[in-house]
Each structure stands twice: as structure tokens, then as C-alpha cells.
Amino acid sequence: MQALRLLAVDGLDAPIAYYRNATVRAGQFVAHVEHVARALPRAAHVINLSENRYHFLLGWVAACLRDQVTLLPSGRTDDVLAGLRHQYPDHHTIDGESIERLLSQAPTSGSKTIPANWQLPAERIVAIAFTSGSTGDPTPHPKTWGSLFHNSRLAAAEVLGGPNRALVSTVPPQHMYGLEASLLSALTAQSVLFDDKPFYPADVRRALEAMTAPRVLVTTPAHLKVLADADIELPPLDRVVSATAPLPVELARRIETGWNTQLVEIYGCTEAGVMAHRRPAQTESWRTFAGGTMAAASGAAEYFAPQLGGAVPLQDVLELRGPTEFFMRGRTADMIKVAGKRASLQELTRQILSLPGVEDAVVFLPDTDARPAAAVVAPGLTAAAILRELRTRLDGVFVPRPLVIVDELPRNSVGKLRREELLGLLAKARA
């Protein structure tokens, strides 16, 4: 049984994170983790709600050392967390406040060695991530240390630009993308974490300024649009990384030109983690990470990688050019049929976003057999004006009805939209 290190660094002086305006090095990190691990209560599972990335990382490694599986909820709403606590009664919860309280009592001197138990079998389940199933109930997906270890190293090598990158991320660490692409590489690829999760453009700039080059910004399309529209000057960026939703090519080119950087997009899912990447300003096609392959099975796509237990069926419609290159044509659930004609909700949304004056938009189905509806953020435009333009671009059966103008879309921390909240927007507009 292969054992993999929990901390793969060259020495105890290696920087791990920039925390509270100071650099934390590996020796101090080990001492912090050991202190937190001793304080954790006995339980089979832990819910780590820490938003500060250094706090989350401490809680993550401490849980691994105590053989506790970290639960990664699909959201932080009361109903989601209540369901998780009911499903996994043998658990405890940690958050930033509890970690910070423990750190105030931790030794100030760093560890002189990395303890021998700082390694785990590759097959050890260390986390459970969740997706919404067909019933809306969370579906668990166990994660082994081997899959997370190798995925995070692949992301560092092929997307972040290599080891020793300074990472600033706007994505929560509890999300699989945030976990593999912007957190675990501090353990597996000597990346250095900025501890906070900046939101506003000025906060992102200050976070990047606090880090030493080469810098990498890990974020989402929704956040990138906000940053680009703010027209804010950022310190030199080696890479910008995006995931969780399709990135418009126009925005990718705008980012690369305006910030003099490379923008790399990641394709992944909760079930498999990171799978492929591309530079959208240069190519439409995706390439799998080293060792990963795509194959067609019964009309659907499957992903294979050595670090995964077997084939992972995918919900996306892929056009394969070979085992390691493909085009993404949309999600299976994204394809709709109206009056015998087919279209993609993603493409319909893209058409609205391309209209001058539209800042944000989403097209969705209110009911299974309904026509598509749309919610649009477009200050200064009317729904009638947008619909007139759409009728010149779309088949009439796909023009959204209704189309409502809203102040903002209720996107979560990774830019995604919950169907229940979109239905709420329609109900409010009709009231």
C-alpha cells in the first residue's frame, strides 16, 4: 500500500502561507497542526467551515492525522448543514474562530522535524464531497488522499505554472476546485497560500501585492468579469486560473491583454476533480492532465486516470478528438427540446450576454415541459428591448418567456446559481 506525504516540502524553512501579514514556514505549520490535532474531539467526521485558507488547511491536516474524514458541503445554508449533520451524526464542527482560539495557545517555536506519521496510504478516504442528485438530495463522493494528492500536483504543474507559486484565491476551500487548485498544492507542490478570500477588486489587488512573484490568481468567470469591469491595476500576474462555469472567449482575451498574463481554464467535476485544461484565448479544445484519458461509452463520455478508482461517467456532451483532446458541447441536462427543436441553455445564455448593456444573465427551465425563461442584469435596458434583439438571433421557440430584469443574480461563492432562487426571482417579478 503506497504511502504519500502530507507535506511534500524541501525543508522546514519552506514558506507555506501568508497569514495575518506574516509568512508561516513549514516548521511553524507543523507545530500549529500538531497543536490543533491534539485538541480535536474524537469523531469519525469533521465539518470544516473555516473561510480563512490557513485555518482550513490546519483543520484539514489535523483531521487527517486523527483519522477523521472532512465533509465538504455543497453549500453553507442552514438546510444543507442540517442535512449533513443528520446524515453523519458522529461528527464535530470547526470554524475559523475555534482554530484561531487554538492558535493563540500554540507554541511559538517551530517543529524541528516532520513527524513520521505525516503520511497517509493513498487509498485512505480523507474527505467526502457532495453534489445534488436527481432528487435534489446531496450525493456523497468519497475522496482518497491519493486522488487529491495527484490532482493537486497535476494542477500545480500544468495550470499554476509549476511549484513555488504564490496563490491568491477567491474560491472557498470547501469547493473541489478551490481544494485541488488553490489549497492542497501548499502541501503537495510547495505553493504559498494567501490566507484570506478577497472579494472586492481593491481587496484582490492588496492580496496580490502582499505576495511575492510569481503570483497566480485562482477565481471564477463571474469574479473575473467584476475585476475586469473595475479596470483596476494589478501587480504582475504569472497566471490567472478560472473554473466552475464556461468562460467567454472575449473575456479571456481581455484579461490576458489587460493584465499581460496567461489565463488557463480548468475542466473538472466533483466526482473526478480536475480533469483537463485549456487556454481559451488561444484554443477551443481541452487537453486532459497527464495520465488522464477520455473515452466514449454508450453515447456518453467517461474519464480515466491512474489516481481514480475506475471510470468516471460525465454529464457533459463531449466531442472527442482522441483520448486526450476534446471539445465541450454542453451539459446533458443543459440540452432542451422545444417544439421538436433542440438547443443549449448555455448557448442561449451566451447570446443574451453578448448584447450591449447586459452585465449578467441566465436562461433556465422553470418546469420540465416549460419554455425557457431568463433573468437578466442590464441597467438601462428594458425586457422588451432585449427580446426584440433576441428575436433577430434566435429561433422564436427559444426566445425566453418570461424574461425579467433584476438588479443582480443570486450567485454563490463560486458563481453558481440555485434553481430554487431563480424560481424565486420569477415569482417576485410576477407578483
C-alpha positions as CSV (number, residue, x, y, z in Angstrom):
1,M,0.0,0.0,0.0
2,Q,1.6,3.3,-1.2
3,A,2.0,6.0,1.4
4,L,2.0,9.6,0.4
5,R,3.4,12.6,2.4
6,L,1.0,15.1,3.9
7,L,3.7,17.8,3.5
8,A,6.0,17.5,0.5
9,V,8.5,20.3,1.0
10,D,12.2,20.6,0.6
11,G,12.8,21.7,4.2
12,L,11.2,23.2,7.3
13,D,12.1,26.7,6.2
14,A,9.8,26.4,3.1
15,P,7.0,29.0,3.1
16,I,3.5,27.6,3.5
17,A,1.2,30.6,3.8
18,Y,1.0,34.3,4.2
19,Y,-1.1,34.5,7.4
20,R,-2.1,37.6,9.3
21,N,0.6,39.7,7.4
22,A,3.4,37.3,8.1
23,T,4.9,34.3,6.4
24,V,4.3,30.9,8.0
25,R,7.1,28.4,7.3
26,A,6.9,24.6,7.3
27,G,8.3,24.1,10.8
28,Q,5.8,26.5,12.3
29,F,3.0,25.0,10.3
30,V,3.8,21.5,11.6
31,A,3.8,22.8,15.2
32,H,0.4,24.5,14.6
33,V,-1.1,21.4,13.1
34,E,0.1,19.2,15.9
35,H,-1.4,21.5,18.5
36,V,-4.7,21.6,16.7
37,A,-4.8,17.9,16.2
38,R,-4.3,17.2,19.9
39,A,-7.3,19.5,20.6
40,L,-9.8,17.9,18.2
41,P,-12.5,15.8,19.8
42,R,-13.0,12.2,18.9
43,A,-15.3,11.7,15.9
44,A,-15.4,9.9,12.6
45,H,-16.1,13.1,10.6
46,V,-15.5,16.8,10.8
47,I,-17.2,19.7,9.1
48,N,-14.6,22.4,8.4
49,L,-16.3,25.7,7.9
50,S,-13.2,27.9,8.1
51,E,-13.2,30.6,5.4
52,N,-9.6,31.6,6.1
53,R,-7.5,29.3,3.9
54,Y,-4.8,28.8,6.5
55,H,-7.3,27.9,9.2
56,F,-8.9,25.4,6.8
57,L,-5.5,23.9,5.9
58,L,-4.7,23.5,9.6
59,G,-8.0,21.8,10.3
60,W,-7.6,19.6,7.2
61,V,-4.2,18.2,8.1
62,A,-5.2,17.9,11.8
63,A,-8.2,15.8,10.8
64,C,-6.1,13.6,8.6
65,L,-3.7,12.9,11.5
66,R,-6.7,12.0,13.7
67,D,-8.2,9.7,11.0
68,Q,-11.2,12.0,10.7
69,V,-12.9,12.4,7.3
70,T,-13.6,16.0,6.3
71,L,-17.1,16.6,5.0
72,L,-17.3,19.2,2.1
73,P,-20.9,20.5,2.0
74,S,-22.2,21.7,-1.4
75,G,-23.3,25.0,0.4
76,R,-23.3,26.7,3.7
77,T,-27.1,27.3,4.1
78,D,-28.8,26.1,7.3
79,D,-30.7,23.4,5.5
80,V,-27.6,21.9,3.8
81,L,-25.6,21.8,7.0
82,A,-28.6,20.4,9.0
83,G,-28.9,17.6,6.5
84,L,-25.2,16.8,6.7
85,R,-25.2,16.7,10.4
86,H,-28.2,14.4,10.4
87,Q,-26.6,12.1,7.8
88,Y,-23.3,11.9,9.7
89,P,-24.1,12.1,13.4
90,D,-20.6,11.1,14.6
91,H,-19.1,14.4,13.7
92,H,-17.8,17.7,15.1
93,T,-17.5,21.1,13.6
94,I,-14.6,23.5,13.4
95,D,-14.5,27.0,12.1
96,G,-12.2,30.0,11.9
97,E,-13.0,31.2,15.4
98,S,-12.2,27.9,17.0
99,I,-8.9,27.4,15.0
100,E,-7.8,31.0,15.8
101,R,-8.5,30.3,19.5
102,L,-6.3,27.2,19.4
103,L,-3.6,29.1,17.6
104,S,-3.5,31.7,20.4
105,Q,-2.4,28.8,22.7
106,A,0.0,27.2,20.2
107,P,3.8,27.1,20.7
108,T,5.7,30.0,19.1
109,S,8.7,27.8,18.2
110,G,8.5,25.7,15.1
111,S,9.0,22.0,14.8
112,K,12.5,20.6,14.1
113,T,11.2,17.7,12.1
114,I,8.2,16.5,10.2
115,P,6.8,13.6,12.3
116,A,6.8,10.1,10.8
117,N,3.0,9.9,10.9
118,W,2.7,12.8,8.4
119,Q,2.0,10.4,5.6
120,L,-1.2,8.5,4.6
121,P,-2.0,5.5,2.5
122,A,-3.1,6.6,-1.0
123,E,-6.3,4.6,-0.6
124,R,-7.3,6.4,2.7
125,I,-10.6,8.3,2.4
126,V,-9.9,11.8,3.8
127,A,-12.9,13.7,2.5
128,I,-16.5,13.4,1.2
129,A,-17.7,15.9,-1.4
130,F,-21.3,16.3,-2.3
131,T,-23.3,17.0,-5.5
132,S,-27.1,17.4,-5.8
133,G,-28.7,14.3,-7.1
134,S,-31.8,14.0,-9.3
135,T,-34.0,14.3,-6.3
136,G,-32.1,17.4,-5.0
137,D,-30.6,15.4,-2.1
138,P,-26.8,15.6,-1.7
139,T,-25.0,12.7,-3.2
140,P,-21.7,11.7,-1.4
141,H,-18.5,11.2,-3.3
142,P,-15.6,9.9,-1.1
143,K,-12.2,11.3,-1.9
144,T,-8.9,9.4,-1.3
145,W,-5.7,11.1,-0.3
146,G,-4.1,9.6,-3.4
147,S,-6.6,11.2,-5.8
148,L,-6.4,14.6,-4.1
149,F,-2.6,14.4,-3.8
150,H,-2.0,13.7,-7.5
151,N,-4.8,16.0,-8.8
152,S,-3.3,18.9,-6.8
153,R,0.2,18.2,-8.1
154,L,-1.1,18.0,-11.7
155,A,-2.9,21.3,-11.3
156,A,0.2,22.9,-10.0
157,A,2.4,21.6,-12.7
158,E,0.2,22.1,-15.7
159,V,-2.1,25.1,-14.7
160,L,-0.5,27.1,-11.9
161,G,2.8,27.1,-13.8
162,G,4.9,24.9,-11.5
163,P,5.9,24.7,-7.8
164,N,6.6,27.7,-5.5
165,R,3.7,29.8,-6.8
166,A,2.1,32.5,-4.6
167,L,-1.6,31.8,-4.7
168,V,-4.5,34.2,-4.1
169,S,-7.9,32.7,-4.5
170,T,-11.5,34.0,-4.4
171,V,-12.8,30.4,-4.3
172,P,-13.8,28.7,-1.0
173,P,-11.5,25.8,0.1
174,Q,-14.6,23.6,0.7
175,H,-15.3,23.5,-3.1
176,M,-13.4,20.8,-5.1
177,Y,-11.9,23.3,-7.5
178,G,-10.8,25.5,-4.6
179,L,-9.4,22.5,-2.7
180,E,-7.4,20.9,-5.5
181,A,-6.3,24.0,-7.4
182,S,-5.7,26.6,-4.7
183,L,-5.2,24.9,-1.3
184,L,-3.7,21.4,-1.3
185,S,-0.8,22.4,-3.6
186,A,0.6,24.1,-0.5
187,L,1.0,20.6,0.9
188,T,1.9,18.8,-2.4
189,A,3.7,21.3,-4.6
190,Q,5.2,24.0,-2.4
191,S,2.7,26.7,-3.3
192,V,2.3,29.6,-0.9
193,L,-1.3,30.5,0.2
194,F,-2.7,33.9,0.8
195,D,-4.8,33.2,3.9
196,D,-7.9,35.3,3.2
197,K,-10.5,35.0,0.5
198,P,-10.7,38.5,-1.0
199,F,-13.9,39.6,-2.8
200,Y,-13.8,43.3,-3.9
201,P,-11.4,44.3,-6.6
202,A,-9.3,46.5,-4.2
203,D,-9.1,43.6,-1.8
204,V,-7.8,41.3,-4.6
205,R,-5.2,43.9,-5.5
206,R,-4.0,44.2,-1.9
207,A,-3.8,40.4,-1.5
208,L,-1.7,40.1,-4.7
209,E,0.6,43.0,-3.6
210,A,1.2,41.2,-0.3
211,M,2.6,38.1,-2.1
212,T,6.0,37.7,-3.9
213,A,6.2,36.8,-7.6
214,P,5.4,34.5,-9.3
215,R,1.8,35.2,-8.5
216,V,-1.3,33.2,-9.5
217,L,-4.9,34.3,-9.1
218,V,-7.4,31.4,-8.8
219,T,-11.0,32.6,-9.4
220,T,-14.3,32.2,-11.4
221,P,-15.7,33.7,-14.6
222,A,-18.2,35.8,-12.6
223,H,-15.4,37.2,-10.4
224,L,-13.2,37.8,-13.4
225,K,-15.9,39.9,-15.1
226,V,-16.2,42.1,-12.0
227,L,-12.4,42.5,-11.8
228,A,-12.1,43.4,-15.5
229,D,-15.0,45.8,-15.4
230,A,-13.4,47.6,-12.4
231,D,-10.5,48.4,-14.6
232,I,-8.1,48.1,-11.7
233,E,-4.4,47.8,-12.0
234,L,-2.9,44.6,-10.5
235,P,0.7,43.7,-9.8
236,P,2.3,41.3,-12.3
237,L,0.5,38.0,-12.6
238,D,2.1,34.9,-13.9
239,R,-1.2,33.1,-14.3
240,V,-4.9,33.5,-13.9
241,V,-6.9,30.3,-13.4
242,S,-10.7,30.0,-13.9
243,A,-13.3,27.3,-13.4
244,T,-16.8,26.4,-12.3
245,A,-18.6,27.9,-15.4
246,P,-17.8,28.5,-19.1
247,L,-15.5,31.5,-19.6
248,P,-16.4,33.7,-22.6
249,V,-13.5,33.9,-25.1
250,E,-13.9,37.7,-25.3
251,L,-13.3,38.0,-21.5
252,A,-10.3,35.6,-21.6
253,R,-8.7,37.8,-24.3
254,R,-9.5,40.9,-22.4
255,I,-7.9,39.5,-19.2
256,E,-4.7,38.4,-21.0
257,T,-4.3,41.7,-22.8
258,G,-5.2,44.0,-19.9
259,W,-3.1,42.1,-17.3
260,N,-0.3,40.9,-19.5
261,T,-0.8,37.3,-18.3
262,Q,-1.9,33.8,-19.3
263,L,-5.4,32.7,-18.5
264,V,-5.9,29.0,-18.0
265,E,-9.3,27.3,-17.6
266,I,-9.9,24.1,-15.7
267,Y,-12.5,21.5,-16.6
268,G,-13.5,19.3,-13.7
269,C,-16.3,17.8,-11.6
270,T,-16.9,16.8,-8.0
271,E,-16.8,13.1,-8.9
272,A,-13.3,13.2,-10.6
273,G,-11.8,16.5,-9.5
274,V,-9.7,18.3,-12.1
275,M,-9.6,16.6,-15.5
276,A,-8.5,18.9,-18.3
277,H,-7.4,22.4,-19.1
278,R,-7.1,24.9,-21.9
279,R,-6.1,28.5,-22.7
280,P,-9.4,29.8,-24.1
281,A,-7.8,32.9,-25.6
282,Q,-5.9,30.6,-28.0
283,T,-7.9,27.4,-28.4
284,E,-11.4,25.9,-28.1
285,S,-10.2,22.4,-27.4
286,W,-9.3,20.9,-24.0
287,R,-6.4,18.6,-23.1
288,T,-6.5,16.1,-20.2
289,F,-4.0,16.3,-17.4
290,A,-1.0,13.9,-17.7
291,G,-2.2,10.3,-17.4
292,G,-5.9,11.1,-17.9
293,T,-7.9,9.9,-20.9
294,M,-11.4,10.3,-22.2
295,A,-13.5,7.6,-23.9
296,A,-17.0,7.2,-25.2
297,A,-19.3,4.6,-23.7
298,S,-22.9,4.1,-24.8
299,G,-23.0,7.6,-26.2
300,A,-21.6,9.2,-23.1
301,A,-18.1,10.2,-22.1
302,E,-16.0,8.6,-19.3
303,Y,-12.8,9.8,-17.7
304,F,-10.0,7.6,-16.6
305,A,-6.9,8.5,-14.5
306,P,-4.5,6.3,-12.5
307,Q,-5.3,8.1,-9.2
308,L,-9.0,7.3,-9.5
309,G,-10.6,4.0,-8.7
310,G,-12.2,3.5,-12.1
311,A,-14.0,5.2,-14.9
312,V,-16.0,8.3,-14.0
313,P,-19.1,8.9,-16.1
314,L,-19.5,12.5,-17.2
315,Q,-22.7,14.6,-17.5
316,D,-21.3,16.8,-20.3
317,V,-21.6,16.3,-24.0
318,L,-18.0,16.0,-25.3
319,E,-16.7,15.7,-28.9
320,L,-13.6,13.6,-28.6
321,R,-10.6,14.2,-30.9
322,G,-8.7,11.4,-29.3
323,P,-8.1,10.0,-25.8
324,T,-6.5,13.3,-24.5
325,E,-8.2,16.1,-26.5
326,F,-11.8,17.1,-26.8
327,F,-14.4,19.8,-27.3
328,M,-17.1,20.5,-24.8
329,R,-20.5,20.9,-26.4
330,G,-22.6,21.5,-23.3
331,R,-24.1,19.5,-20.4
332,T,-26.6,16.7,-21.0
333,A,-29.0,18.4,-18.6
334,D,-28.3,21.7,-20.4
335,M,-29.8,20.5,-23.7
336,I,-33.5,21.3,-24.1
337,K,-36.2,20.4,-26.7
338,V,-39.0,22.8,-27.5
339,A,-41.5,22.2,-30.4
340,G,-39.3,19.4,-31.6
341,K,-36.2,21.5,-31.8
342,R,-33.0,21.3,-29.6
343,A,-30.9,24.0,-28.1
344,S,-28.4,24.5,-25.3
345,L,-29.3,26.7,-22.3
346,Q,-25.6,27.7,-22.2
347,E,-25.7,28.9,-25.8
348,L,-29.0,30.8,-25.2
349,T,-27.4,32.5,-22.2
350,R,-24.3,33.4,-24.2
351,Q,-26.5,35.1,-26.8
352,I,-28.0,37.3,-24.1
353,L,-24.6,38.1,-22.6
354,S,-23.3,39.2,-26.0
355,L,-25.9,42.0,-26.1
356,P,-24.5,45.5,-25.4
357,G,-25.6,46.7,-21.9
358,V,-26.1,43.2,-20.5
359,E,-24.0,42.7,-17.4
360,D,-25.1,39.2,-16.3
361,A,-27.8,36.7,-17.4
362,V,-29.0,33.1,-17.1
363,V,-31.5,31.1,-19.2
364,F,-33.2,28.2,-17.4
365,L,-36.3,26.0,-17.5
366,P,-38.9,26.8,-14.8
367,D,-40.5,23.4,-15.4
368,T,-39.6,20.3,-17.3
369,D,-42.1,21.0,-20.2
370,A,-41.9,24.8,-20.0
371,R,-40.4,27.2,-22.4
372,P,-37.0,28.7,-21.3
373,A,-37.1,31.7,-19.0
374,A,-34.3,34.3,-18.4
375,A,-33.2,36.6,-15.6
376,V,-31.0,39.4,-16.9
377,V,-28.9,42.2,-15.2
378,A,-29.0,45.1,-17.6
379,P,-29.2,48.6,-16.1
380,G,-30.7,51.0,-18.6
381,L,-32.3,48.3,-20.8
382,T,-35.9,47.0,-20.8
383,A,-37.1,43.4,-21.2
384,A,-38.9,44.4,-24.4
385,A,-35.7,45.8,-26.0
386,I,-33.7,42.7,-25.2
387,L,-36.5,40.4,-26.5
388,R,-36.6,42.4,-29.8
389,E,-32.9,41.9,-30.3
390,L,-33.1,38.2,-29.4
391,R,-35.8,37.6,-32.0
392,T,-33.3,38.6,-34.7
393,R,-30.8,36.0,-33.4
394,L,-32.8,33.0,-32.1
395,D,-35.5,30.7,-33.4
396,G,-38.7,32.0,-31.9
397,V,-39.4,28.9,-29.8
398,F,-36.2,29.6,-27.9
399,V,-36.8,33.3,-27.1
400,P,-37.1,33.3,-23.3
401,R,-40.6,33.8,-21.9
402,P,-40.7,35.4,-19.4
403,L,-37.5,37.5,-19.5
404,V,-37.2,39.5,-16.3
405,I,-34.8,42.3,-15.4
406,V,-33.2,42.0,-12.0
407,D,-30.7,44.0,-10.0
408,E,-28.4,41.1,-9.6
409,L,-28.3,37.3,-9.9
410,P,-28.1,35.3,-6.6
411,R,-24.7,33.7,-7.4
412,N,-23.0,31.7,-4.6
413,S,-19.3,31.9,-3.7
414,V,-18.2,30.1,-6.9
415,G,-20.6,31.9,-9.2
416,K,-23.2,29.2,-9.5
417,L,-27.0,29.7,-9.3
418,R,-29.5,27.5,-7.4
419,R,-32.7,26.7,-9.4
420,E,-34.9,27.5,-6.3
421,E,-33.6,31.0,-6.1
422,L,-34.1,31.6,-9.9
423,L,-37.7,30.4,-9.5
424,G,-38.0,32.9,-6.6
425,L,-36.9,35.7,-9.0
426,L,-39.6,34.8,-11.4
427,A,-42.3,34.6,-8.7
428,K,-41.2,38.0,-7.4
429,A,-41.4,39.5,-10.9
430,R,-44.9,38.1,-11.5
431,A,-46.2,39.3,-8.1
